[in-house]
Amino acid sequence: MASCLSQEKFWDKTRFANAERQYYELLNKGSCSASNVSPQTNILVSEIKKAREQIKISLEKMGGISDAGSCQIQSDILTRLAHVEEENAELKSLVASLKDMCLDSQKRIQALEATLCNKSSGAAPAAAAAAEESKKSDDDDGVDLFASDSEEESEEAARIRQERLAAYAKKKEKKPALIAKSSLVLDVKPWDDETDLGQMETEIRKITTDGLLWGASKLVPVAFGIKKLSISCVVEDEKVSIDWLTEEIEKLEDFVQSVDIAAFNKI
């Protein structure tokens, strides 16, 4: 109410307070008539009535605004409640469908279990029959199907068997043996940055033997301007020992400080 009155332009608290005081003084005296009241007093009284009417109108407007606000709030609540009920119905429908799916899956599982049980029960006699058949075949293995009543036929069979064994052994000898090889990457570190890495690589590649094949190389920075030589090679495991190879490289004491195996793969 105070905020509404503060926005009215006609309101003057001091002026209306004095007019209201004079009005009540006149009422308390009870002896003043309409003819004795001054024109200024009548004006004040009328202005007080107008002020009261304005206040009443403002209060009614505030009541209407509050009623409209409450109606809007109730409408929002009803809308949300309807939305919640709709979601609840959807959830109930979803739960019902999931329940039906679970029941259907359970029935299928039970049917599969029953089928598997029937198959396993039917497989037992089949397994027994197979075991019996196997036993009979084992008994038949003792019979020499190639046996012959004549000595000439037995000698012919032995000769054919020996020829086949000899042919198989000859074929096996011709088959090339698999050669095991290894691929290496060696990190060769020099003594300092003044070591001639090109000459060091040349001396390393001079190390040759049967089963050793040198590959590509590159210089890799280490620190403080020093570089190391990373060189690859392929060795046959039966012919070349990795320990022997590293020892041979370390014998180049004028160039090589140490040798490390950076990578090792079987081919």
DAURZI-V376704 format. One record per helix or strand of 2 or more residues. SS is the DSSP state (H for helix, E for strand). FROM is the first residue (numbers start at 1). TO is the last residue. If there is no record, write none. Layout:
# DAURZI-V376704
SS_FROM_TO, SS_FROM_TO
This chain:
# DAURZI-V376704
H_2_6, H_13_29, H_39_141, H_151_174, E_181_190, H_197_205, E_212_223, E_226_236, H_242_250, E_256_266
